[in-house]
């Protein structure tokens, strides 16, 4: 009886370690470590962002998880350069997000790549406000660290680097972001 119970527990743990979530939800905060606005003439000086994302997932070859979903993020960015007075812009993005993560059974760290497009974005500063559709794109990667693997739910911490490029308020924009967050997977 004990042998069957131990064998069943082992198989359950093995299945959980190699299974992937049907749905995941993420909350994150981050900082822009560099970037430019308006054809390289204005530089990012300060930018803290926060947001979240949700994905529907599928598994390919038992170790590759693919997710497609959406994201929403907000930030308040300070821009400036020599000869231009610093200004703060409130920015909001919402869009499509996709990722691919490599999960190795019984290993708590999973590398991933991520990309997407802002289906809607808005920038507002000093009486100026402009929205855009599919003008901003992002691509990057990071590491997921599993901290709580329990049946039907997995809690992970993550760190990522994201490169954002395109137009914002009709002007060229690039950003280099570092984000830290928490992710919950529901099996």
N, C-alpha and C positions, 0 to 999 in steps of 0.2 A: 504494500500500500504506500509506504513512504517513498519507494523508488518511483512509482507512478506519479505521485504528487510532485516530487523533485523534477522528474522528466517533463511534466506538464508545465511547471513553473519556468524551466529552462526554455522550452519551446515558446512560451508566451513572451519571455524577455527577448528571445531572438527575433520573433515576429515584430515586436515593438521597435527594436533597435533598427531594423531594416525597413520599417514602414514609414510612409510619408503622410503628411497632413492632407486632408481634403480641402481645408480652409485654413488660412493663417491671417492673423491681424498683427500689425506693427505700430508702435508709437516711438517717435524718435525726436531728438533735438540735435542741432549741429551748428557749425560755424563755417563761414567762408574764409579760406586761407589765402585767397587771391582771386583776381578777376578784373574785368574791365567793362565799362559801359559807354556806349556812344562812340563807336569806332576807335577804341583804345585811348581816347583823350581823358576819360574820367576813370579813376581807379576805386575799387572797393576799399573802404577803410575799416568797416565794421559790419558784421552781418550775423545775427543769431536767428536761426530758423527752428521751427517745430512743426510736426505733422504726423500723418499716419497713412497706412495703406492696408488694403485687404486683397487677398489673392485666392482664386480657385486653383487647385493644384492637381497634377497628375504625375505618375512615376514612369520612367523609361529605363529599362535594363536594371531595375531594382536599386540602382545607386544614384540615378539622376532625377532630381525633382524639378519640374517645370511649372511655373506659376504665371497666371495672367489675371490682372485685376486693375484697381484704380488707386490713386493717391490724392491727398490734399495736404498742402503745406502753406504756412504763412511765415513771413519774416519782416523785419524792420532793418533796412540796410542804410549805412552811411556811406556816401560817395564824396569824392573830392579830388582835386589835383592843384598844382601850382597855378595861381591866377583865377581859380574858381572857388567860390565860397562852398564849404561843405554843406550838403543837404541830406536829409533822411527821407527815404522812400519806403512806403508800406507796400509789400508785394504779397500776392496770393496766387497760387497755382493749383490747378486740379487737372488730372489727366489719367492717361493709360500707363500702366507699369507692368513690366514682365521681368522674370528672373529665371535663372537656371542654377541650382545648387547641387553640389556633389556630396552625397552622404555615404560615409563608410561605416558599416555596422560596427557597433561597440566603440566608435571613436567619437569623442564629444565635439570636435571642431569640423565645420563644413564650410569650404570656400564657395563663393557664389559670384555670379556676374548679374548685372541689373541694367535695364535700359527702359526708355519710354519717351512719351511726348506729353506736353502740357496741352490738353484739349482746350483749356481756357486759362488765361493768365491776366493779371491786372497789376499795374503799377500806379502809385499815387504819391505825388509830392508837390509842395508849394502851389496848390491850386491846379496842378496838372494831373489828369487821370486818363489812362488809356487801357483798353483791354485788347487781347489778341487771341487768336485760335490757331493751334498747331504751329506756333512760331518758336517755341522752346523745346529742346530735346535734352535728355540726360543719358549718360552711360557711365558705368563704374563697376566696382566690385568690393567685396568685403569678406568677413569671416563671421559665421554664426557659432556661438558657444552654448552648448546645451547645459543648463544648470538644474533642470528638474524634468527628467524623463519618467513620466508615470503613464499607465495605460490610458489611452484615449486623449491625452493632453501632454504637450511638451512645452516647456518654458525655455526660451533662449535669449541670450544677450547678443548684440551684434555691433560691429564697428565697420564703417564703410567709407570709401572715397568715391565721390561722384563728380564728374565733369559735366557742367551744364553749358549749353551753347545755343545760339539762335538770336531771336529778336525779343526785346522787352520794351513795350511802349513804342514800337516802331523803330527802335534803335538797336544796333548790334550789342550783344552782351555775352560775356563768358564768366563762369564762376567755377571755382575749385572748392568743393565742400567736403568736410569731414563730419560724419554723423555717428552718433551712438544711440542705441535704442534697445527696446525690449520687444520680443515677439512671442506670441502664443500660437501653437499649432493645435488644431482640433482634428482628430483622426476619424 
